[in-house]
């Protein structure tokens, strides 16, 4: 007889399986050549579809930066940032739960010796360490989502730390996608938007060095 403790794991397993099946059945939507057209054709449902695809990409190790750019091009700098952040956070949460309740052994093998460093850091600093490793790329982003599921951090703390730490990069990539769309359309403000986007990316790229110096002090 199935215990109550096993029900959440079974539910998560079915949810992940449903995502994979959906991806197989809707493979043309995931093709980069017609991705924008497919999303725009959904009308008012476009943001929900985009968020679901972003979450799927995060769980399946697809590059989140591509979706960040697409979000800016599709929805503009403001709403693009909102939908990108929700999609990335949802995907990171699903990966975290999958590692905690389903695929712990697989994640431990993928993480290798760095996993102990992660476990010790979370035990010592909690959500602050999660924020640090989100901003400083000690782990690949998608693998980090899974690896953090093996730590003892609370789900709520993980979600909040991840959400806050992803804001700078999300804004930068969203704005770059928006600026690219404006440039392709020949907008008069395209050069200004591109320069602003590159400036934001430079700030995001400088953050890890600044944080390392702060921690060393």
Steps between C-alpha positions, in 0.01 A plus 500: 500500500630845410591720795409866527869594491532343156209694347691830445784313328259313276319822414824675411609202289173514304536877456851467357388215274212716374744780419721264297200357312375852425843597367505200266150568370568871452850476361433752217423769760846454647667558164680834519407589143128524570501539879405868495223450248352208695500692830351815351222301335373398844376850579418554866628152587849581366653592840381175661633293210831683509536448877427127459759469222760691701442267797528199271826630357643546849407147608642344182833691503425728205675842506288744700674799339327426170161518668605817680572663164177366353300635793632850438432480128147367549372698797726804538734594787243518780266205447780304337696526824196391703421196285867404471546515875187295570595237241857468625390481863233241424748285308763532772240396759394194301863392461559553872199283591597232250845469657364500855231238446585302185846526344736560792750229408520615138557862604771398749691323224470799267609748767806297602737631765355852488184375669667489844605862463142589419360303793747656743431848369124468534535350849717794604324791331160379379324721247795744489720228354231413246491864392879503470526189282218631282695816428847342491508213246663229711245256352326504161159659556283203403709250698498733800120485510519124547802502730335738747217249535744272683575761765299560813374844403127563531302525179372850581850631572629339180228660287546845652881494473485373143243760399700790641833379361360453149359853472820674371570246227135478402474877454819509293408218261141617468611850408751362250226297332278808487782712361569240233136509392506880482819492295351248257195724462717805426387694806662838561570403861668169405857624556415643841322181605789283383752709692284481811466122461876457463553717806265281702682187384832654602363568848376140529836368382679713763278384789679166560838672543350756736333231708820295524687803635222570747505141632880502529483809718 
